[in-house]
């Protein structure tokens, strides 16, 4: 019997690379799950399924963390969610193409917590991350392709 195929789970609220992820998943013939609180337009693609969770803080994150398996690839920029998915054996990639691993997630979590503490101590440190760029989209496509190729056994 064949092993189950990997799936692509997308933390879909505010995800700027849904269309790109759909193209890659379709090329590999893999199911893609768009997980959100709603407001994400369903795709006519039979490989893409929209999963709507109840509105509320972190409901989509909890669903993804509970559902992902070691064969899955998760797309999220939520660092605590990424850590939970990595702990379950899933692969994780951020929207900007940065691959998160068990080797780098600890440092990323620590930096996130440090920045939250600094912002709490000094409200003038607000600011956000750098804007999403074409290079981020290209890096995402390249790394997602590699991850799905490996997860599908098509090295």
C-alpha positions as a printed NumPy array, in Angstrom:
array([[  0.   ,   0.   ,   0.   ],
       [  1.253,   3.474,  -0.847],
       [  2.144,   5.878,   1.938],
       [ -0.258,   8.815,   2.315],
       [  0.634,  11.826,   0.211],
       [  1.851,  14.973,   1.907],
       [ -0.555,  17.88 ,   2.169],
       [  0.035,  21.599,   2.075],
       [ -1.612,  23.434,   4.983],
       [ -1.865,  27.202,   4.599],
       [ -2.419,  29.635,   7.462],
       [ -4.57 ,  31.56 ,   4.997],
       [ -5.536,  34.753,   6.836],
       [ -3.282,  37.476,   5.407],
       [ -1.216,  34.975,   3.389],
       [  0.225,  36.777,   0.338],
       [  1.297,  33.595,  -1.487],
       [ -1.889,  31.5  ,  -1.702],
       [ -1.964,  31.549,  -5.515],
       [  1.696,  30.575,  -5.759],
       [  1.243,  27.752,  -3.238],
       [ -1.77 ,  26.489,  -5.191],
       [  0.234,  26.345,  -8.425],
       [  3.015,  24.334,  -6.776],
       [  0.632,  21.962,  -4.956],
       [ -1.307,  21.385,  -8.18 ],
       [  1.881,  20.59 , -10.083],
       [  2.645,  17.901,  -7.495],
       [ -0.98 ,  16.698,  -7.357],
       [ -1.205,  17.383,  -3.623],
       [ -4.137,  18.471,  -1.485],
       [ -3.927,  22.041,  -0.229],
       [ -5.931,  23.193,   2.786],
       [ -6.632,  26.924,   3.187],
       [ -7.363,  27.377,   6.885],
       [ -9.005,  30.633,   7.951],
       [-11.744,  32.293,   9.975],
       [-13.502,  33.097,   6.694],
       [-13.075,  35.816,   4.158],
       [-10.843,  33.668,   1.947],
       [-12.397,  33.041,  -1.449],
       [-12.713,  29.302,  -2.189],
       [-10.741,  27.969,  -5.129],
       [-12.416,  26.061,  -7.965],
       [ -9.36 ,  23.772,  -7.982],
       [-10.443,  20.271,  -6.801],
       [ -7.13 ,  19.87 ,  -4.946],
       [ -7.779,  22.969,  -2.814],
       [-10.093,  22.744,   0.171],
       [-11.14 ,  25.702,   2.301],
       [-11.349,  24.994,   6.019],
       [-13.267,  27.606,   7.972],
       [-12.746,  27.614,  11.715],
       [-14.795,  29.549,  14.283],
       [-13.813,  33.183,  14.616],
       [-11.65 ,  33.869,  17.602],
       [ -8.081,  34.275,  18.561],
       [ -5.781,  31.592,  17.162],
       [ -8.563,  29.205,  16.041],
       [ -6.935,  28.635,  12.645],
       [ -3.558,  28.127,  14.319],
       [ -4.991,  25.565,  16.73 ],
       [ -6.678,  23.674,  13.888],
       [ -3.458,  23.543,  11.874],
       [ -1.356,  22.48 ,  14.882],
       [ -3.864,  19.737,  15.78 ],
       [ -4.209,  18.499,  12.193],
       [ -0.686,  18.561,  10.756],
       [  1.307,  15.353,  10.489],
       [  4.962,  14.555,   9.788],
       [  4.199,  14.209,   6.065],
       [  2.755,  17.74 ,   5.776],
       [  4.195,  21.108,   4.799],
       [  2.768,  24.137,   6.635],
       [  2.886,  27.719,   5.337],
       [  2.735,  30.276,   8.151],
       [  4.517,  33.319,   9.493],
       [  3.168,  32.657,  12.998],
       [  6.253,  31.569,  14.938],
       [  4.493,  29.813,  17.862],
       [  2.36 ,  27.878,  15.351],
       [  5.495,  26.973,  13.406],
       [  7.1  ,  25.624,  16.591],
       [  4.056,  23.418,  17.298],
       [  4.027,  22.07 ,  13.75 ],
       [  7.756,  21.361,  13.811],
       [  7.304,  19.502,  17.115],
       [  4.786,  17.245,  15.339],
       [  7.3  ,  16.557,  12.561],
       [  5.792,  18.762,   9.832],
       [  7.936,  20.969,   7.617],
       [  7.336,  24.719,   7.871],
       [  7.953,  27.618,   5.516],
       [  7.16 ,  31.286,   6.034],
       [  5.408,  33.4  ,   3.39 ],
       [  8.721,  35.077,   2.582],
       [ 10.342,  31.718,   1.79 ],
       [ 12.29 ,  31.339,   5.035],
       [ 12.372,  27.661,   5.997],
       [ 11.846,  27.05 ,   9.706],
       [ 13.426,  23.964,  11.236],
       [ 13.915,  22.386,  14.634],
       [ 17.477,  23.745,  14.452],
       [ 16.481,  27.407,  14.035],
       [ 13.05 ,  27.728,  15.672],
       [ 14.409,  28.174,  19.218],
       [ 16.474,  31.214,  18.264],
       [ 13.595,  32.67 ,  16.233],
       [ 11.183,  32.237,  19.164],
       [ 13.678,  33.865,  21.529],
       [ 14.193,  36.836,  19.185],
       [ 10.412,  37.209,  18.794],
       [  9.932,  37.243,  22.571],
       [ 12.791,  39.709,  23.055],
       [ 11.306,  42.099,  20.481],
       [  7.879,  41.837,  22.129],
       [  9.45 ,  42.726,  25.492],
       [ 11.347,  45.666,  23.97 ],
       [  8.208,  46.992,  22.269],
       [  6.282,  46.679,  25.542],
       [  8.986,  48.669,  27.352],
       [  9.284,  51.36 ,  24.657],
       [  6.189,  52.06 ,  22.545],
       [  8.309,  54.099,  20.109],
       [  9.926,  50.851,  18.917],
       [  6.673,  49.844,  17.198],
       [  7.575,  49.503,  13.511],
       [  6.968,  46.382,  11.511],
       [  8.915,  44.031,   9.351],
       [ 10.209,  44.843,   5.925],
       [  7.646,  44.962,   3.106],
       [  6.909,  41.81 ,   1.108],
       [  9.014,  41.883,  -2.08 ],
       [  9.311,  40.008,  -5.386],
       [ 12.447,  38.338,  -4.045],
       [ 10.42 ,  36.978,  -1.088],
       [  7.871,  35.497,  -3.521],
       [ 10.646,  33.919,  -5.625],
       [ 12.364,  32.469,  -2.532],
       [  8.999,  31.098,  -1.344],
       [  8.341,  29.375,  -4.675],
       [ 11.83 ,  27.877,  -4.835],
       [ 11.846,  26.589,  -1.255],
       [  8.252,  25.313,  -1.36 ],
       [  9.04 ,  23.405,  -4.546],
       [ 12.059,  21.8  ,  -2.862],
       [ 10.091,  20.926,   0.265],
       [  7.178,  19.357,  -1.62 ],
       [  9.555,  17.501,  -3.917],
       [ 11.299,  15.977,  -0.886],
       [  8.017,  15.288,   0.947],
       [  6.652,  13.567,  -2.178],
       [  9.774,  11.454,  -2.572],
       [ 10.683,  13.112,  -5.874],
       [ 14.211,  14.141,  -4.989]])
